[in-house]
Amino acid sequence: MNINSLKKIKKLYFGYEEISRVMGISQPSARVTACRYVKYGLLVRVKRGIYLLRERWDTLSREEQFIIANLVQTPSYVSLLTALSYYEVSTQMVRDFTESIVLKRSLFKAVDGKDFAYFKIKREFYTDFLRKNDFFIAKPEKAFVDAIYLKYLGCYDFDLDSIDFSKLDINIVADLISRFPGKISGSLQNYGYF
C-alpha cells in the first residue's frame, strides 16, 4: 500500500480527485483504494467521498474538529455547549463531541471515536454566527440562546450554573430572545438571568 503518496496532500480532508491525482490512478481506482484504506484503518471516512488520513484524524485540533462538523452536515454552525466552552463562557468541557445547529434535520453521527450532534431549528432562528478559521460558529450570545431555546423545547439539557454571565453581553442576549415568539421569550425570562 502506498499511503505515503497520500501524505503529500496538504488539505485537512480530501476526496477521490486528490487520491487519483497524487497516486496517478483513475478516479474509479481511487474509490476502491479509499475503501480499502478505510478497511485497513489508514483513512477515516468522514462522509461519502470525503476522507482524512488516520494520523491526521487522531490529532485533530478543536478547530479542525469544528471544520469537520460543518462538513458532516451542511449547512451547519457550531453552537450550544460546544461553542460556549470554546468561548470559555461555560465551565463544562466537551471532548471529541461537537454540537451544531442545522436547518435540515436533527441527527447524531459517530465518526471513528468522535461524536457530532446536530439540532434542527427554524430558518428564522438560523442567524448570528460567523466564519472563523474556516468553520462556522455561533457568536457567544447566540450559542447561549440556542441552548436555552432547545432547552425550552425539551430537546436539550445543560447546566445553567456552569455559565459565566459576565462573558455574555446581556443586551445582545435580550435582543436575540426578543426575536422568538412571546411564549418562548417569556419562558426564557423565567430562568431569572435576564
HUHUHU-V745524 format. One record per residue. N is the residue number from 1. SS is DSSP state (H for helix, E for strand, L for the rest). PHI is phi in whole degrees, 0 to 359 (999 if undefined). D_CENTER is the distance of its C-alpha to the mean C-alpha in whole Angstrom. Layout:
N/SS/PHI/D_CENTER  N/SS/PHI/D_CENTER
This chain:
1/L/999/32  2/L/252/32  3/H/294/28  4/H/300/29  5/H/294/29  6/H/289/26  7/L/290/25  8/L/285/27  9/L/287/23  10/L/273/22  11/L/285/19  12/L/300/15  13/L/230/15  14/E/206/18  15/L/236/20  16/H/299/23  17/H/300/25  18/H/292/24  19/H/299/25  20/H/300/28  21/H/295/29  22/H/285/29  23/H/264/31  24/L/67/33  25/L/233/33  26/L/288/32  27/H/295/29  28/H/300/30  29/H/292/31  30/H/296/28  31/H/297/26  32/H/296/29  33/H/298/28  34/H/299/24  35/H/299/25  36/H/295/27  37/H/292/25  38/H/294/23  39/H/302/25  40/L/273/27  41/L/80/24  42/L/271/24  43/E/236/21  44/E/246/17  45/E/270/16  46/E/278/13  47/E/200/14  48/L/305/17  49/L/81/19  50/E/235/16  51/E/225/17  52/E/228/16  53/E/296/19  54/H/307/19  55/H/297/20  56/H/288/18  57/H/301/15  58/L/291/17  59/L/239/17  60/L/302/13  61/L/285/13  62/H/301/10  63/H/292/9  64/H/294/10  65/H/295/7  66/H/295/5  67/H/301/7  68/H/295/7  69/H/301/3  70/H/297/5  71/H/282/8  72/H/300/8  73/L/227/8  74/L/237/10  75/L/283/10  76/E/201/7  77/E/221/6  78/E/292/4  79/L/205/7  80/H/58/10  81/H/297/11  82/H/301/8  83/H/290/9  84/H/298/13  85/H/292/13  86/H/301/12  87/L/277/14  88/L/62/17  89/L/272/17  90/E/245/17  91/L/275/19  92/L/285/17  93/L/250/15  94/L/237/12  95/L/244/12  96/L/52/11  97/E/215/9  98/E/235/5  99/E/253/5  100/E/222/5  101/E/253/8  102/E/225/10  103/L/260/13  104/L/282/14  105/L/206/14  106/L/288/13  107/E/198/12  108/E/239/11  109/E/227/11  110/E/259/12  111/E/232/12  112/L/44/15  113/L/89/15  114/E/238/11  115/E/250/9  116/E/232/7  117/E/246/8  118/E/237/8  119/E/243/10  120/E/278/13  121/L/230/15  122/L/292/18  123/H/305/18  124/H/291/20  125/H/259/17  126/L/274/14  127/L/217/15  128/L/58/15  129/E/234/12  130/E/222/13  131/E/267/12  132/E/223/13  133/L/48/13  134/L/73/12  135/E/221/8  136/E/259/8  137/E/217/8  138/E/293/10  139/L/295/14  140/H/307/15  141/H/295/17  142/H/289/15  143/H/301/12  144/H/294/15  145/H/294/17  146/H/303/14  147/H/296/14  148/H/295/18  149/H/299/18  150/H/292/16  151/H/296/19  152/H/301/22  153/H/286/21  154/L/84/21  155/L/243/18  156/L/204/16  157/L/224/18  158/L/206/17  159/L/271/20  160/H/297/21  161/H/292/24  162/H/276/21  163/E/272/20  164/L/265/22  165/H/294/23  166/H/292/25  167/H/265/22  168/L/247/21  169/L/274/23  170/H/298/25  171/H/294/26  172/H/292/23  173/H/302/22  174/H/298/25  175/H/296/25  176/H/297/21  177/H/297/23  178/H/295/26  179/L/281/24  180/L/273/23  181/L/303/26  182/H/310/29  183/H/300/29  184/H/288/25  185/H/297/26  186/H/296/29  187/H/296/27  188/H/295/25  189/H/292/28  190/L/292/29  191/L/290/27  192/L/82/29  193/L/257/27  194/L/236/28
